[in-house]
Amino acid sequence: MSYDVVALIDGRPSYEDVLAGMLAAGPDWLVRDVSEGAVLQLCSPEGEPLASLEAPILIQVPGEVERLLGPELAGVPTPVWWAEVRAMPQEGAPELADRYAAELVKRLGGQVWKPAPPPFDPPVGTDVAGGNNA
């Protein structure tokens, strides 16, 4: 089962923002596009996929974020950009996803949503209680 993180960001991410997020995730990862570029995968040096970065989606409907992620996000204003990162259940992948999402929020404003409880052992040093850890 994957570890999904959602960056709910205030501004539309540019190519520079996406690249900065990928560098924050780690400079040693290979990048591969799938689904005709709609998804980027960060891969190990051996080519094994670690995380998938989906194209950001603009959410314009009030209450949609709450409906999809839960009542703790009832106050998220719309419009908001939804950037989902899906990490594979293997060592290092959840931290990679967390760093990518955190960098987008740092650059553009917003908050990060993480699952609670995580679907597998959480990354060391990461607080995932409560579902929403900005």
C-alpha positions in Angstrom: 0.0 0.0 0.0 1.3 3.5 -0.8 1.9 6.4 1.5 0.1 9.4 0.0 0.8 13.0 0.9 -1.1 16.0 -0.4 0.3 19.5 -0.6 -2.6 21.9 -0.6 -0.9 25.0 -2.0 -2.0 28.6 -2.4 -0.4 29.2 -5.8 -0.1 27.3 -9.0 3.3 25.5 -9.0 5.7 26.5 -11.8 8.3 24.2 -13.3 10.8 25.9 -11.0 8.7 25.0 -7.9 8.4 21.3 -9.0 12.2 21.1 -9.7 12.9 22.7 -6.3 10.6 20.1 -4.7 12.4 17.3 -6.5 15.8 18.6 -5.4 14.5 18.9 -1.8 13.4 15.3 -2.0 17.0 14.4 -2.8 19.5 15.2 -5.6 20.4 11.6 -6.4 17.1 10.4 -7.7 16.4 9.7 -11.3 13.2 11.2 -12.9 10.9 9.4 -15.3 7.7 10.6 -16.8 4.7 8.3 -17.2 1.1 8.7 -18.5 2.4 11.1 -21.1 3.9 13.4 -18.6 0.9 13.6 -16.2 3.0 11.8 -13.6 6.7 12.1 -12.7 8.4 9.3 -10.9 11.4 9.8 -8.6 13.4 6.6 -8.9 16.4 5.1 -7.2 19.8 5.2 -9.0 18.9 1.6 -10.1 15.7 2.9 -11.8 13.3 1.5 -9.1 10.3 3.9 -8.6 10.2 5.4 -5.1 7.5 8.1 -5.5 5.0 9.4 -8.0 4.4 13.1 -8.4 1.0 13.7 -9.9 0.2 16.9 -11.9 -1.3 19.5 -9.6 -5.1 20.0 -9.8 -7.0 23.2 -9.0 -9.8 22.6 -6.5 -12.4 25.3 -6.8 -15.5 23.8 -5.1 -15.9 24.9 -1.5 -15.9 21.9 0.9 -14.3 19.5 -1.6 -11.0 19.3 0.3 -12.9 18.4 3.5 -15.0 15.8 1.6 -11.9 14.1 0.2 -9.5 14.4 3.2 -11.7 14.8 6.3 -13.3 17.3 8.6 -10.0 18.5 10.0 -9.6 20.4 6.7 -13.0 22.1 6.8 -11.3 25.6 6.8 -9.2 25.2 3.7 -10.1 28.1 1.4 -10.8 27.5 -2.3 -9.4 27.8 -4.9 -6.4 25.7 -3.8 -3.9 23.6 -5.7 -3.8 19.9 -4.8 -0.4 18.3 -5.5 -0.4 14.6 -4.6 2.7 12.5 -3.9 2.4 8.8 -3.7 5.4 7.0 -2.1 6.1 3.3 -2.5 6.1 1.3 0.8 9.9 1.0 1.0 12.7 2.5 3.0 13.3 6.2 2.3 10.3 6.7 0.0 7.9 8.3 2.6 10.6 10.8 3.7 11.1 11.7 0.0 7.4 12.4 -0.4 7.3 14.5 2.8 10.3 16.6 1.7 8.8 17.2 -1.8 5.4 18.3 -0.4 7.0 20.5 2.3 9.1 22.3 -0.3 6.1 23.2 -2.4 4.3 24.5 0.7 7.4 26.5 1.7 7.6 28.1 -1.7 3.9 28.7 -2.4 2.1 28.7 1.0 -0.5 26.3 2.2 -0.4 23.1 4.2 0.5 19.4 3.9 -1.9 16.6 4.6 -0.6 13.2 5.7 -2.5 10.0 6.4 -3.2 9.0 10.0 -2.3 6.4 10.8 0.1 5.7 7.9 -0.6 2.5 5.9 2.8 1.1 7.0 5.6 2.0 9.4 5.9 5.8 9.4 9.2 7.5 8.6 11.5 7.9 11.6 11.1 11.4 13.1 7.8 12.2 11.4 4.7 13.1 13.4 1.6 11.7 11.6 -0.9 11.7 14.4 -4.1 13.5 13.6 -4.0 13.3 9.9 -3.1 16.9 9.1 0.5 17.9 9.8 1.4 21.1 8.1 
